[in-house]
């Protein structure tokens, strides 16, 4: 059995506790349960009124026992392998980031008034994102499904799930629920493409910021070097006596140093 630890364990326990609480409320206090559902599920109409927390909360609410069980099992078996590869913190960012990004993209597409209509709930987008990342990290790995005791290459699992959810998407006249599931696969790909090598999303963003800052400093040094060369020419001095072909200062000539002076290395 895969290891049950880290943020994966916390996410599954929290999701299960919320699901059990909602089931009990539906049995004993149906009005309160209906209120929680209306506040938590992702609804484009509610988002337009400022209920932006739904971009996250919809992933922790489910109303179908079979769908919830299959989603949690998928996250447990596939997610545990992904977490073991990328780390617990990065898995948390993948899980929450895929829910939020799939929800936001689904909402934006719903503004067309044609696709992405209705509401959605459940952690299917996060499960799909974990599956996509698992495939991208282990492209030739086989998976043995619960009801099919034959190893199947993971790429065919991804294609099959994408095809089935795509069929439901068209059959339901472009419903938001199936759109978000498909966008979960896309979110997993985007996370792998831009974030996983830096271990976390924030690490990837920080790396790009550092790169931009270093580029700016290099530009400032080149600009200062050009100004100094112009200054040297105005005073009838050859800049090549002070700069090499790369624009770096030439080291001082060791033989020009007086007796007693150190001859340490030149730092450019």
NORDA-V645445 format. One record per pair of residues at least 4 apart in sequence whose C-alpha atoms are under 7 Angstrom apart, sorted by sequence separation. I is the first residue (numbers start at 0). GAP is how many residues later the second one is. D is the distance in Angstrom with one decimal. If there is no record, write none. Layout:
i;gap;d
I;GAP;D
I;GAP;D
This chain:
i;gap;d
4;4;4.9
5;4;6.8
6;4;6.0
7;4;6.2
8;4;6.1
9;4;6.0
10;4;6.0
11;4;6.0
12;4;6.1
13;4;6.2
14;4;6.2
15;4;6.2
16;4;6.1
17;4;6.2
18;4;6.2
19;4;6.3
20;4;6.2
21;4;6.1
22;4;6.5
23;4;6.2
24;4;4.7
25;4;4.4
28;4;6.4
29;4;6.1
30;4;6.3
31;4;6.3
32;4;6.2
33;4;6.2
34;4;6.2
35;4;6.0
36;4;5.8
42;4;6.3
43;4;6.3
44;4;6.9
45;4;6.7
46;4;4.7
52;4;6.3
53;4;5.6
56;4;6.9
63;4;6.0
64;4;6.1
65;4;6.1
66;4;6.1
67;4;6.2
68;4;6.1
69;4;6.1
70;4;6.2
71;4;6.0
72;4;6.1
73;4;5.7
74;4;4.7
75;4;5.6
76;4;7.0
77;4;6.5
78;4;5.9
79;4;6.1
80;4;6.5
81;4;6.2
82;4;5.0
85;4;6.1
86;4;6.2
87;4;6.4
88;4;6.5
89;4;6.1
90;4;6.0
91;4;6.1
92;4;5.4
93;4;5.8
94;4;6.5
95;4;6.2
96;4;5.9
97;4;5.8
98;4;6.0
99;4;6.1
100;4;6.1
101;4;6.0
102;4;6.1
103;4;6.2
104;4;6.2
105;4;6.1
106;4;6.7
109;4;6.9
122;4;6.4
123;4;6.1
124;4;6.1
125;4;6.2
126;4;6.2
127;4;6.2
128;4;6.2
129;4;6.0
130;4;6.2
131;4;6.2
132;4;6.1
133;4;5.9
134;4;5.0
143;4;6.7
144;4;6.3
152;4;6.9
153;4;6.4
154;4;6.2
155;4;5.9
156;4;6.1
157;4;6.0
158;4;6.0
159;4;6.1
160;4;6.1
161;4;5.8
162;4;6.1
163;4;6.4
164;4;6.0
165;4;6.4
166;4;6.0
167;4;5.8
168;4;6.5
169;4;5.3
174;4;6.3
175;4;6.0
176;4;6.5
177;4;6.3
178;4;6.2
179;4;6.1
181;4;6.8
182;4;6.0
183;4;6.3
184;4;6.5
185;4;6.2
186;4;6.1
187;4;6.2
188;4;6.0
189;4;6.0
190;4;5.2
191;4;5.1
194;4;6.6
195;4;6.2
198;4;6.6
199;4;6.4
200;4;6.3
201;4;6.0
202;4;6.0
203;4;6.4
204;4;6.3
205;4;6.1
206;4;6.2
207;4;6.3
208;4;6.2
209;4;6.1
210;4;6.2
211;4;6.3
212;4;6.4
213;4;6.2
214;4;6.2
215;4;6.3
216;4;6.3
217;4;6.2
218;4;6.1
219;4;6.1
220;4;6.1
221;4;6.2
222;4;6.3
223;4;6.2
224;4;6.2
225;4;6.3
226;4;6.3
227;4;6.2
228;4;6.3
229;4;6.3
230;4;6.6
231;4;6.5
232;4;5.4
238;4;6.0
239;4;6.2
242;4;5.4
243;4;5.6
256;4;6.3
3;5;5.5
24;5;5.8
45;5;5.6
46;5;5.5
82;5;5.5
85;5;6.7
109;5;5.5
143;5;5.8
168;5;4.9
173;5;6.9
190;5;6.4
194;5;6.0
197;5;5.3
231;5;5.2
232;5;6.4
242;5;5.3
243;5;6.5
61;6;6.3
108;6;6.5
109;6;4.3
143;6;5.6
168;6;6.0
194;6;5.1
197;6;5.2
231;6;6.7
232;6;7.0
242;6;4.6
243;6;6.1
24;7;6.9
25;7;5.5
108;7;6.1
109;7;5.8
143;7;4.5
231;7;6.1
241;7;5.6
242;7;5.3
24;8;5.4
82;8;5.4
142;8;5.2
143;8;6.1
241;8;5.3
141;9;5.3
142;9;5.1
168;9;5.1
194;9;5.1
253;9;6.7
105;10;6.1
141;10;5.0
142;10;6.1
167;10;6.7
168;10;6.3
193;10;6.9
228;10;5.6
21;11;6.1
141;11;4.1
142;11;5.9
41;12;5.1
140;12;5.8
141;12;5.5
40;13;6.0
41;13;6.3
139;13;6.3
140;13;5.9
164;13;6.1
39;14;5.5
139;14;6.9
138;15;6.9
250;15;5.7
40;16;6.7
41;16;5.3
138;16;6.8
39;17;5.2
40;17;4.3
164;17;6.8
39;18;5.4
134;19;6.0
248;19;6.3
40;20;6.8
134;20;6.4
161;20;6.6
247;20;6.9
39;21;6.9
224;22;6.9
101;23;6.8
98;26;5.8
131;26;6.9
97;27;6.6
98;27;5.6
97;28;5.5
94;31;5.2
97;31;6.4
58;40;6.4
18;42;6.5
18;43;6.4
55;43;6.2
55;44;5.5
14;45;5.4
54;45;5.1
54;48;5.3
81;48;6.9
54;49;6.6
78;51;5.7
70;52;6.7
74;52;5.4
77;52;6.7
81;52;5.7
70;53;6.1
73;53;6.4
77;53;6.3
127;53;6.9
131;53;5.8
124;55;6.3
128;55;5.0
132;55;5.5
70;56;6.5
77;56;6.9
119;56;6.3
124;56;4.7
127;56;5.3
128;56;4.8
131;56;5.4
132;56;6.5
116;57;7.0
117;57;6.2
118;57;5.9
119;57;4.5
123;57;5.9
127;57;5.1
131;57;6.3
115;58;5.8
116;58;5.2
117;58;5.7
118;58;6.3
124;58;6.9
125;58;6.1
128;58;6.0
129;58;6.4
61;59;5.9
114;59;4.8
115;59;5.0
116;59;5.0
124;59;4.0
128;59;3.9
132;59;6.2
11;60;6.6
60;60;5.9
61;60;4.9
114;60;6.5
115;60;3.7
60;61;5.4
58;62;5.9
59;62;6.0
43;63;5.8
57;63;4.7
58;63;4.6
59;63;6.4
115;63;6.3
57;64;6.0
58;64;4.3
43;66;7.0
105;70;6.5
7;72;6.9
105;73;6.5
105;74;5.7
1;75;6.3
42;75;6.7
42;76;4.6
2;77;6.5
41;77;5.5
42;77;6.9
102;77;6.3
1;78;6.2
40;78;6.8
41;78;5.3
101;78;5.5
40;79;6.1
41;79;6.3
40;80;5.2
6;81;5.6
101;81;5.1
5;82;5.4
6;82;7.0
101;82;5.5
6;85;6.0
101;85;6.4
97;86;6.0
100;86;6.6
97;89;5.3
97;90;6.6
93;97;6.9
92;107;6.9
92;108;6.9
89;109;5.9
89;110;4.9
85;113;6.4
